[in-house]
Amino acid sequence: MKPKFGIIEKKISVIKKNNLLRNLQDSRVEKQYIFQNGQKLLNFSSNDYLGIKPSKIRHTQFQSSSRLVSGNDSSFSILEKKLSKHKSQEKTIIFPTGYMANIGTISSIVDKESTIFSDELNHASIVEACKLSSAKIKIFKHNNMEDLERKIRSTNGKKVIITEGIFSMDGDWSQLDQISELAEKHGIITILDDAHGDFVLGRDGRGTSNFFNVEKKIDLYVSSLSKGLGSFGGYASGKKSLIDLCINTSRTFIYTSALPASINQYSLDRLELDRESYRKKLWDKINLFHKRLEEIELPTNSTSQIIPIVIGKEKTAVEFSKFLKKNGIFAQAIRYPTVKKGEARIRISITGWLSENEIEYSVQILEKAKRKFNLK
Ligand SMILES: Cc1ncc(COP(=O)(O)O)c(C=O)c1O
């Protein structure tokens, strides 16, 4: 008899052979630290960008139902109204996660007559959402407006452009001013996933579109409350008709349990406090880190809190990350399929939790690592 799991084991051994095996490690996050195997490490792999102190959550009974059945606690509408204001949009819906927000909204908006134009570096949840939708997909070269326009011109029918604000693995910004100009010229719906720009860029942290002054030109925003804001959940904001369509047709909204009301309250607390002072301090730290990287001649194309140190080989990236860990720095190696093969990297994220001294220390360790691994 053939062993049942032979094919599974073969798949795992291929992953291992290519230096792509991931393992779960028990850990605990507290402020700027992560505790792993008895080691206290500085956490440079957190998306809790603003670094707002946690407030005590008072858990209420969970609704134990989807929102359209009996799960629609009033905290949803309060939070949704505040998020609509935050995004200068008519209406918002909260999803359990940002991933589910992408899957749900994109499938609702497009149909088999549509073509989606998606940046080649868009996040896995967008890629998955496009695949699950019935639309045709055209991938344009990263941030390349000529390629995007060429593809738009050679396509008939309904069209939708999807991009990120700050790209999650490269830390650069999309050309939102040019994308929205193109979209306007050709009458195309524009979706912006601003999971990493939200609460970090623009006035009062209104996001990448506010920074580029094109807030009104984006038709649908998708974002996460689990990153800059340091809470949990996903949301989508846009015109009332678009959001009403999602409420009625998004399967990741309709057929899943509602977020616990206490999580909404946690998000509300954070939305209401003076986030601008946190944001300014965060940017001082981001700018300091970029300046110090330039001084030690470690080049990066990043313009944000996400700073990849591109290593190349998967095995070397893992060793580089281990070296950092030995020296008290936690910064994960990011490998295929999260990034392209041969473009493995250390993804550093700067959060408001880190002190200037800790940032300086991390730069000194990076300088040592650069020499040890002979990075150019
Ligand atoms: C660009 C982007 N969109 C969406 C998501 C998913 O958000 P969430 O963690 O809330 O599911 C992520 C998470 O990494 C992301 O980077």
The ligand as an ORCA input file, in Angstrom:
! r2SCAN-3c Opt
* xyz 0 1
  C      -0.707     45.371      1.895
  C      -1.435     44.483      2.852
  N      -2.758     44.327      2.696
  C      -3.468     43.559      3.538
  C      -2.864     42.895      4.572
  C      -3.690     42.035      5.478
  O      -4.044     42.732      6.646
  P      -4.439     41.937      7.947
  O      -3.186     41.606      8.659
  O      -5.339     42.880      8.706
  O      -5.174     40.733      7.489
  C      -1.494     43.020      4.775
  C      -0.838     42.301      5.896
  O       0.312     42.031      5.936
  C      -0.755     43.836      3.889
  O       0.570     43.967      4.014
*
